[in-house]
Amino acid sequence: MLFVADSAKNKVTELRQQESMADDFFIRVSVTSGGCSGLSYKMDFDNETQPNDQVFEDNGVKVVTDLKSFLYLCNTTLEFSGGLSGKGFYFNNPNAARECGCGESFAV
């Protein structure tokens, strides 16, 4: 399962309204090789599912990931921070053994 915190839900709703996105758009999350810790998160809006996609809905937000990425993302919570120390979406991933200082990449 992938989870969505209230902070992320509110920001996703705001972005969808700003961009006038139709209801069929969802959040696509994936993990790619790269970053200073070895693996990086990628997140975008999408409206087309692919074969082998894993589809979750939490807190009223639909989140989709490919099967390979889900192995790294299982039980991860998408959050959003608007604070001074860092503004943006971030992932609270219990599978990450370590993360880089900027929070953009991780290792398992």
C-alpha positions, 0 to 999 in steps of 0.5 A: 500500500502507498499512503497519502498524508493530509498535507500531500492531499491538500497540495495535490488538490490545489495543483489539480485545480490550478492546472484544471486537470480532469478527474481521471488524472492521478499521481504516478510515483516511480523509483529510478537509479541515480542520486547520491544514495543510489535510488531516486523518486520520480513523481508526476501527474498521469492519466493512463495506466500501464500493464503491471501498474499497482493502483492504490487510493488513500485519503481520496488520492489515487496513486499508481506505481509500476511493480518494480518501484512498488518493491521499494515503495511498499508502505511509503507515505507521500507528504508535503512540507511548506516550511522554511527548511524545505518546500515540496513533496517528500516520501516517508519511506520505511524501506530506506536504509539511508537518505541523502542530505537533500532527501532526493535519493535513498538506498535500501 
